[in-house]
Amino acid sequence: MKRKLLAVLCCMTLAGSPLALAQDKGKAPSEAQKRQQERMKSCNERAGDRKGDERQKFMSSCLKGQAPEASAKQKAQQERMKDCNKQAGAKNLKGDQRQKFMSSCLKG
């Protein structure tokens, strides 16, 4: 009787092991999945306190890789960059001189 029971348990164990191997729950995510997870994490942090439709629009554009609207600080920096670039062009600066001028101009 014990041998029959032992034989049945062995057969059940062998029959169930391919099923256990097929269920690879510890499978590592692919590179594409890792990049998407990082993008989701980054966008979620940048979404901040936005709620509802505003948050949904932001997350959608962020996850697609589209640049969200620039903040007031970013817009001011962009305007400063444009102005400094015009001044450097008017002075006909090139190379190291232009780089030094742009650096000092952007620092304000």
Backbone torsions as a table, in degrees:
resi	resn	phi	psi	omega
1	MET	NA	-41.8	179.8
2	LYS	-64.9	-36.5	-179.4
3	ARG	-67.2	-39.6	177.7
4	LYS	-63.4	-43.8	179.6
5	LEU	-63.3	-42.4	177.7
6	LEU	-63.7	-41.3	179.0
7	ALA	-64.8	-42.1	178.3
8	VAL	-63.9	-43.7	179.2
9	LEU	-63.6	-40.1	178.0
10	CYS	-63.6	-44.1	179.1
11	CYS	-62.5	-41.6	179.9
12	MET	-66.0	-38.7	179.1
13	THR	-64.9	-45.6	-179.8
14	LEU	-67.3	-35.8	-179.9
15	ALA	-70.7	-32.8	-177.5
16	GLY	-85.5	-17.5	-175.8
17	SER	-66.0	-36.9	176.0
18	PRO	-63.2	-33.6	177.7
19	LEU	-66.4	-38.6	179.5
20	ALA	-67.1	-37.8	179.1
21	LEU	-70.3	-32.2	-179.0
22	ALA	-69.9	-25.3	-179.4
23	GLN	-91.9	75.5	-178.3
24	ASP	-84.9	82.7	-177.4
25	LYS	-73.3	-21.5	-178.3
26	GLY	-91.7	20.1	-177.9
27	LYS	-64.8	130.2	-179.0
28	ALA	-73.8	145.1	179.0
29	PRO	-69.6	151.5	179.2
30	SER	-72.7	171.1	179.2
31	GLU	-61.7	-40.8	179.7
32	ALA	-63.0	-40.5	178.8
33	GLN	-67.0	-38.2	178.4
34	LYS	-64.0	-43.3	178.9
35	ARG	-62.6	-41.7	179.7
36	GLN	-65.3	-38.5	178.2
37	GLN	-64.8	-42.0	178.1
38	GLU	-64.8	-41.0	178.8
39	ARG	-63.2	-41.9	179.1
40	MET	-63.0	-42.8	179.6
41	LYS	-62.9	-46.1	-179.2
42	SER	-63.5	-46.9	-179.6
43	CYS	-63.6	-38.7	-179.8
44	ASN	-63.7	-40.5	178.0
45	GLU	-66.0	-41.6	-178.3
46	ARG	-72.6	-22.0	179.9
47	ALA	-66.5	-29.0	174.9
48	GLY	58.1	-127.6	-174.9
49	ASP	-91.8	8.9	179.5
50	ARG	-63.4	145.6	-177.9
51	LYS	-134.9	159.0	172.7
52	GLY	62.4	-135.9	-176.5
53	ASP	-62.2	-37.2	179.9
54	GLU	-61.3	-44.5	178.9
55	ARG	-65.7	-41.6	-179.2
56	GLN	-62.1	-43.9	178.4
57	LYS	-63.9	-43.7	179.7
58	PHE	-61.5	-49.9	-177.8
59	MET	-61.7	-40.1	-180.0
60	SER	-62.1	-48.9	-179.3
61	SER	-69.1	-36.5	-179.8
62	CYS	-65.9	-44.1	-178.6
63	LEU	-69.5	-25.9	176.5
64	LYS	-80.0	-9.2	179.5
65	GLY	89.2	9.1	178.5
66	GLN	-83.8	142.2	-178.6
67	ALA	-72.6	126.3	175.1
68	PRO	-72.5	170.6	179.3
69	GLU	-57.1	139.4	-179.9
70	ALA	-74.4	147.6	177.5
71	SER	-76.0	170.5	-179.6
72	ALA	-61.2	-38.5	179.4
73	LYS	-64.9	-41.5	179.2
74	GLN	-66.6	-40.0	178.9
75	LYS	-63.3	-41.1	178.8
76	ALA	-63.2	-41.3	178.5
77	GLN	-64.6	-39.5	178.8
78	GLN	-64.6	-40.8	178.0
79	GLU	-64.8	-41.3	178.2
80	ARG	-61.6	-41.2	179.0
81	MET	-61.5	-44.6	178.8
82	LYS	-60.7	-46.2	-179.0
83	ASP	-62.8	-46.3	-179.9
84	CYS	-63.6	-37.9	179.2
85	ASN	-64.5	-41.1	177.4
86	LYS	-63.2	-44.2	-179.9
87	GLN	-62.7	-42.1	179.4
88	ALA	-64.9	-36.6	177.6
89	GLY	-67.9	-40.5	180.0
90	ALA	-65.9	-33.2	179.3
91	LYS	-84.0	-3.9	178.6
92	ASN	57.8	42.3	-179.7
93	LEU	-84.0	144.2	179.7
94	LYS	-137.5	157.4	172.8
95	GLY	59.9	-132.3	-176.4
96	ASP	-63.7	-36.4	179.9
97	GLN	-62.8	-42.7	179.3
98	ARG	-65.0	-42.4	-178.7
99	GLN	-62.0	-45.4	179.3
100	LYS	-63.6	-43.5	180.0
101	PHE	-61.9	-47.4	-179.1
102	MET	-61.6	-40.4	179.6
103	SER	-61.6	-48.2	-178.9
104	SER	-69.9	-36.4	-179.9
105	CYS	-65.9	-42.9	-178.1
106	LEU	-70.2	-27.4	177.4
107	LYS	-71.8	-23.8	176.1
108	GLY	81.4	NA	NA
